Amino acid sequence: MIDQNRVALVALHFITGIGDYTIRQLVSYCGSAEKVFKTPKGKLLKIPGVGPVIAETITKGSSFEKAEKEIKRAEKESVEIIFYLDKKYPSRLKHIPDAPAMLYVKGNVDFENPKTVGIVGTRQATAYGKEQVEKLVEGLVPHGVLIVSGLAYGIDIQAHKQALKNNLPTIGVMGSGIDVIYPATHKETAHKMLEHGGLVTENPFGTKPDAHNFPERNRIIAGLSDALVVVEAAEKGGALITAEIANGYNKDVFAFPGSIGVTYSAGCNNLIKTNKAHLISSVKDLEYIMNWEAAKTTRQKKVTSFSLDGYTEEEKIILTLLLKKSPVMIDELSWKSNLPVSQLASVLLGLEFNGAVKSLPGKMYALSR
């Protein structure tokens, strides 16, 4: 028997004009997705973001039949539909306001891999760009990272192929339905990725790879990445959009420099010049900024005793989390503590002044005692 609340969640996604934020608002105000469709039109209109057209469509419940078919098809094709309320929903996306409320996932995907690196770039990759991807992925092997990219031509597919070659898990975030591999020439690689990683999209079955889907797709790549590396990019393009989003998410962005005057180096050089990306020439630069080597050393140290007396409730929450695991990225601290990053940063600053915690490269924090 199909879970009606899950059917209701999918049904909300099939209502034209409802975005991810509005879906969260509706579920929050009504108590569950199923209750949204049982709420009178008058009450729905009082919910922020809900107008007469949306309210009318919800009360009709016409999207339920389509939702049931979608769920049955997902089961038939071994596709998992994950909602933002599920435990399996990627923790790295939980604190992002515009993260997708629903994901289609196929393969053997571990969203909670301790380290993730997004690799993006131009579709017109040069021999230089492909070489940098090869060296970078090879250098990341000791860290067992999850490689995230967009399955597109050029840098993206090179990142996926090198991940498979080096036995690293890799996720392809798609701008189409999970059943529509684009470009079609990458079907073989996509199939191999299902065994050691997988495919992810927010789009329903049958969604074509229309241009407007890709900027939306880019926010998922940025959100899933601890570090985002731009290998080659022109002055404008999807890779730069992803970098901009990643900066907005408080992620570390890296860019390989290129020769002056070369088309697909201009974007990377501008990112570095405007301080929107760290310059990277080898994996060592990424390791240093992300503090990955230091993180290994810190984890080996055992915390003996630590008194929480004299701290505020918010400070106690943060310190308790750091006692369990240290160091921790600020994003992880944010969603585990349920504190917005802006508020959390203020709490962490106070703890730093008191000598209780210390900040490390890569936006990580650890106990200083």
C-alpha positions as CSV (number, residue, x, y, z in Angstrom):
1,M,0.0,0.0,0.0
2,I,1.3,3.4,-1.0
3,D,2.0,5.9,1.8
4,Q,-0.5,8.7,1.2
5,N,1.6,11.3,2.8
6,R,4.4,10.5,0.3
7,V,1.9,10.6,-2.5
8,A,0.8,14.0,-1.2
9,L,4.4,15.3,-1.2
10,V,4.9,14.2,-4.8
11,A,1.5,15.7,-5.7
12,L,2.6,19.1,-4.4
13,H,5.6,19.0,-6.8
14,F,3.2,18.5,-9.7
15,I,1.3,21.7,-9.0
16,T,2.3,24.5,-11.3
17,G,3.6,27.6,-9.5
18,I,4.7,25.9,-6.3
19,G,8.4,26.0,-5.6
20,D,10.5,24.2,-3.0
21,Y,10.2,27.0,-0.5
22,T,6.4,27.2,-0.8
23,I,6.2,23.4,-0.4
24,R,8.1,23.7,2.9
25,Q,5.8,26.5,4.0
26,L,2.7,24.5,3.2
27,V,3.9,21.4,5.1
28,S,5.1,23.5,8.0
29,Y,1.8,25.4,8.4
30,C,-0.5,22.4,7.8
31,G,1.5,19.8,9.7
32,S,2.0,17.3,6.8
33,A,1.7,17.1,3.1
34,E,-1.5,15.0,3.4
35,K,-3.1,17.7,5.6
36,V,-2.2,20.4,3.0
37,F,-4.8,18.9,0.6
38,K,-7.4,18.7,3.4
39,T,-7.0,22.3,4.5
40,P,-9.8,24.7,3.4
41,K,-9.0,27.2,0.7
42,G,-9.5,30.2,3.0
43,K,-6.8,28.9,5.4
44,L,-4.4,28.1,2.5
45,L,-4.7,31.7,1.3
46,K,-3.3,32.9,4.7
47,I,-0.1,30.9,4.1
48,P,2.8,33.1,2.7
49,G,3.4,32.4,-1.0
50,V,0.0,30.9,-1.6
51,G,-2.3,32.8,-4.0
52,P,-5.9,32.0,-5.3
53,V,-4.7,29.9,-8.2
54,I,-2.5,27.7,-6.1
55,A,-5.0,27.4,-3.4
56,E,-7.7,26.4,-5.9
57,T,-5.4,23.7,-7.5
58,I,-4.6,22.3,-4.1
59,T,-8.2,21.9,-3.0
60,K,-9.0,20.1,-6.3
61,G,-6.3,17.5,-5.6
62,S,-6.0,16.8,-9.3
63,S,-2.3,16.0,-9.1
64,F,-2.7,12.9,-7.0
65,E,-3.2,10.5,-9.9
66,K,0.0,11.7,-11.5
67,A,1.9,11.4,-8.2
68,E,0.8,7.8,-7.7
69,K,2.0,6.9,-11.2
70,E,5.3,8.6,-10.5
71,I,5.9,6.6,-7.4
72,K,5.0,3.4,-9.0
73,R,7.3,4.1,-11.9
74,A,10.1,4.9,-9.5
75,E,9.7,1.6,-7.7
76,K,9.6,-0.2,-11.1
77,E,12.9,1.4,-12.2
78,S,14.7,1.2,-8.9
79,V,14.7,4.9,-8.4
80,E,14.4,6.2,-4.8
81,I,12.4,9.4,-4.2
82,I,13.9,11.2,-1.2
83,F,12.0,14.1,0.5
84,Y,13.6,16.8,2.6
85,L,11.9,15.4,5.7
86,D,13.5,11.9,5.2
87,K,16.5,10.8,7.2
88,K,18.2,9.8,3.9
89,Y,18.0,13.4,2.6
90,P,21.6,14.8,2.1
91,S,22.7,16.6,5.3
92,R,24.7,19.0,3.2
93,L,21.5,20.3,1.6
94,K,19.4,20.5,4.8
95,H,20.5,24.1,5.8
96,I,20.2,25.5,2.3
97,P,17.0,27.6,1.9
98,D,16.5,26.9,-1.8
99,A,17.5,23.2,-1.7
100,P,15.2,20.9,-3.6
101,A,12.3,19.5,-1.5
102,M,12.5,16.2,-3.4
103,L,15.3,14.2,-5.1
104,Y,15.2,11.3,-7.5
105,V,18.2,9.0,-6.8
106,K,19.4,6.0,-8.7
107,G,22.4,3.8,-7.9
108,N,24.6,3.3,-4.8
109,V,24.8,6.8,-3.5
110,D,26.3,7.7,-0.1
111,F,25.5,11.4,0.4
112,E,27.2,11.3,3.8
113,N,30.7,10.6,2.5
114,P,33.0,12.5,4.9
115,K,34.5,14.5,2.0
116,T,33.0,15.7,-1.2
117,V,34.5,17.7,-4.1
118,G,32.6,19.2,-6.9
119,I,34.5,19.5,-10.2
120,V,33.0,21.7,-12.9
121,G,34.1,23.5,-16.0
122,T,33.6,24.2,-19.7
123,R,32.1,21.7,-22.1
124,Q,34.9,22.6,-24.5
125,A,37.7,21.2,-22.3
126,T,41.2,21.5,-23.6
127,A,44.0,19.0,-23.1
128,Y,45.3,21.2,-20.3
129,G,41.9,21.1,-18.5
130,K,41.6,17.3,-18.8
131,E,45.1,16.9,-17.5
132,Q,44.4,19.0,-14.4
133,V,41.2,16.9,-13.7
134,E,43.2,13.7,-14.0
135,K,45.9,14.9,-11.6
136,L,43.4,16.3,-9.2
137,V,41.3,13.2,-8.9
138,E,44.3,11.0,-8.6
139,G,45.6,13.2,-5.8
140,L,42.3,12.9,-4.0
141,V,42.3,9.1,-3.8
142,P,43.9,8.9,-0.3
143,H,41.0,11.0,1.0
144,G,38.3,8.7,-0.4
145,V,36.3,11.7,-1.6
146,L,33.0,11.7,-3.4
147,I,33.3,13.4,-6.7
148,V,30.2,15.5,-7.7
149,S,29.7,16.9,-11.2
150,G,27.0,17.4,-13.9
151,L,27.5,14.6,-16.4
152,A,28.0,17.2,-19.2
153,Y,30.5,17.3,-22.0
154,G,34.1,18.4,-21.2
155,I,35.3,18.8,-17.7
156,D,32.2,17.2,-16.1
157,I,32.5,13.8,-17.9
158,Q,36.3,13.9,-17.4
159,A,35.7,14.2,-13.6
160,H,33.3,11.2,-13.6
161,K,35.5,9.0,-15.7
162,Q,38.6,9.8,-13.6
163,A,36.7,9.0,-10.5
164,L,35.7,5.6,-11.8
165,K,39.2,5.0,-13.0
166,N,40.5,5.7,-9.5
167,N,37.7,3.7,-7.8
168,L,36.3,6.9,-6.2
169,P,32.5,7.2,-5.8
170,T,30.9,9.8,-8.1
171,I,27.5,11.5,-8.4
172,G,26.1,13.0,-11.6
173,V,23.6,15.7,-10.9
174,M,21.3,15.9,-13.9
175,G,19.3,18.8,-15.5
176,S,16.7,16.3,-16.9
177,G,14.6,13.4,-15.6
178,I,16.5,10.4,-14.1
179,D,15.5,8.4,-17.1
180,V,16.8,10.9,-19.7
181,I,20.6,10.7,-19.9
182,Y,22.0,13.8,-21.5
183,P,24.1,13.8,-23.5
184,A,23.1,10.3,-24.7
185,T,26.8,9.6,-25.5
186,H,27.4,9.5,-21.7
187,K,25.0,6.6,-21.1
188,E,27.8,4.0,-20.7
189,T,29.6,6.1,-18.1
190,A,26.3,6.9,-16.3
191,H,25.6,3.1,-16.2
192,K,29.0,2.5,-14.6
193,M,28.4,5.2,-12.1
194,L,25.4,3.4,-10.7
195,E,27.7,0.7,-9.3
196,H,30.0,3.2,-7.5
197,G,28.0,6.4,-7.0
198,G,24.9,7.2,-8.9
199,L,22.6,9.8,-10.6
200,V,20.6,12.5,-8.9
201,T,18.0,15.0,-10.1
202,E,15.0,17.0,-8.8
203,N,13.1,16.7,-12.1
204,P,10.2,14.2,-12.7
205,F,10.5,11.3,-15.1
206,G,10.6,12.3,-18.7
207,T,11.8,15.9,-18.1
208,K,13.8,17.0,-21.1
209,P,17.3,18.7,-20.7
210,D,15.9,22.1,-21.4
211,A,18.3,25.0,-20.9
212,H,16.5,26.5,-17.9
213,N,17.0,23.3,-15.9
214,F,20.8,23.5,-15.7
215,P,21.2,26.7,-13.6
216,E,18.8,25.0,-11.1
217,R,20.8,21.8,-11.3
218,N,24.0,23.8,-10.5
219,R,22.8,24.7,-7.0
220,I,22.6,21.0,-6.1
221,I,26.2,20.5,-7.2
222,A,27.3,23.4,-5.1
223,G,25.3,22.3,-2.1
224,L,26.6,18.8,-2.1
225,S,30.2,19.9,-2.4
226,D,32.5,20.7,0.5
227,A,34.9,22.2,-2.0
228,L,34.0,23.2,-5.5
229,V,36.8,23.2,-8.1
230,V,36.5,25.1,-11.4
231,V,39.0,23.7,-13.9
232,E,38.3,25.7,-17.1
233,A,35.7,28.3,-17.8
234,A,35.0,31.1,-20.2
235,E,34.0,34.6,-19.0
236,K,30.3,33.4,-18.8
237,G,28.8,30.0,-18.3
238,G,27.4,27.3,-16.0
239,A,30.6,26.7,-14.1
240,L,30.8,30.3,-13.0
241,I,27.1,30.2,-12.0
242,T,27.9,27.2,-9.8
243,A,30.9,29.0,-8.3
244,E,28.7,32.0,-7.5
245,I,26.1,29.8,-5.8
246,A,28.8,27.9,-3.9
247,N,30.2,31.2,-2.5
248,G,26.7,32.1,-1.5
249,Y,26.5,28.8,0.4
250,N,29.7,29.6,2.3
251,K,31.6,26.8,0.4
252,D,35.3,26.9,-0.5
253,V,35.7,27.5,-4.2
254,F,39.0,26.8,-6.1
255,A,40.0,27.6,-9.6
256,F,43.0,26.5,-11.8
257,P,44.7,29.5,-13.3
258,G,45.3,29.6,-17.1
259,S,47.2,31.6,-19.7
260,I,46.2,35.2,-20.3
261,G,44.1,35.6,-23.5
262,V,43.0,31.9,-23.6
263,T,39.2,31.8,-23.8
264,Y,38.6,28.9,-21.3
265,S,41.0,30.4,-18.7
266,A,39.3,33.8,-18.5
267,G,36.6,32.6,-16.1
268,C,39.0,30.9,-13.7
269,N,41.4,33.8,-13.8
270,N,38.6,36.3,-13.0
271,L,37.4,34.2,-10.1
272,I,40.9,34.2,-8.6
273,K,41.5,37.9,-9.4
274,T,38.2,38.9,-7.6
275,N,38.9,36.7,-4.6
276,K,35.9,34.5,-5.4
277,A,38.1,31.4,-5.6
278,H,41.4,30.1,-4.1
279,L,44.1,29.5,-6.6
280,I,44.8,25.8,-7.0
281,S,47.8,24.3,-8.8
282,S,47.7,20.9,-7.2
283,V,45.8,18.8,-4.7
284,K,48.1,20.1,-2.0
285,D,46.5,23.5,-2.2
286,L,43.1,22.0,-1.7
287,E,44.3,19.9,1.2
288,Y,45.8,22.9,3.0
289,I,42.7,25.2,2.6
290,M,40.3,22.4,3.5
291,N,42.5,21.4,6.5
292,W,42.1,17.8,5.5
293,E,45.6,16.7,6.7
294,A,45.1,18.6,10.0
295,A,41.7,17.0,10.4
296,K,43.2,13.6,10.4
297,T,45.7,14.5,13.1
298,T,43.0,16.2,15.2
299,R,40.6,13.2,15.1
300,Q,43.4,11.0,16.5
301,K,43.5,13.0,19.7
302,K,41.2,11.9,22.5
303,V,39.3,14.5,24.4
304,T,39.7,13.8,28.1
305,S,37.4,16.0,30.1
306,F,35.6,19.2,29.3
307,S,33.3,21.2,31.6
308,L,30.3,22.9,30.2
309,D,29.7,25.0,33.3
310,G,29.4,28.7,32.6
311,Y,28.4,28.5,29.0
312,T,25.1,29.6,27.4
313,E,22.6,27.0,26.1
314,E,23.7,27.7,22.5
315,E,27.3,27.4,23.4
316,K,26.7,24.1,25.2
317,I,25.0,22.7,22.1
318,I,28.1,23.6,19.9
319,L,30.6,22.3,22.4
320,T,28.7,19.1,22.9
321,L,28.8,18.5,19.1
322,L,32.5,19.3,19.0
323,L,33.1,16.8,21.9
324,K,31.6,14.1,19.8
325,K,33.4,15.0,16.6
326,S,36.2,17.5,16.0
327,P,36.9,19.3,13.7
328,V,33.6,20.0,12.1
329,M,32.6,22.2,9.1
330,I,30.5,25.2,10.0
331,D,27.7,23.9,7.7
332,E,27.5,20.6,9.5
333,L,27.4,22.5,12.9
334,S,24.6,24.6,11.5
335,W,22.2,21.8,10.6
336,K,23.0,19.7,13.6
337,S,22.5,22.6,16.0
338,N,19.5,24.0,14.1
339,L,21.2,27.4,14.2
340,P,21.4,29.7,11.1
341,V,25.0,30.1,9.9
342,S,24.9,33.9,10.7
343,Q,23.8,33.2,14.3
344,L,26.2,30.2,14.6
345,A,29.2,32.4,13.5
346,S,28.5,34.8,16.3
347,V,28.4,32.0,18.9
348,L,31.6,30.5,17.6
349,L,33.3,33.9,17.7
350,G,32.4,34.2,21.3
351,L,33.8,30.7,22.0
352,E,37.0,31.6,20.2
353,F,37.4,34.7,22.4
354,N,37.0,32.5,25.5
355,G,39.6,30.1,24.2
356,A,37.1,27.1,24.0
357,V,37.3,26.5,20.3
358,K,39.6,27.4,17.4
359,S,38.9,28.0,13.7
360,L,40.8,26.0,11.1
361,P,41.2,26.4,7.4
362,G,38.3,25.1,5.3
363,K,35.6,26.8,7.5
364,M,36.2,24.1,10.2
365,Y,36.1,24.4,14.0
366,A,37.6,22.2,16.7
367,L,38.0,22.3,20.5
368,S,41.1,24.1,21.5
369,R,41.5,22.2,24.8
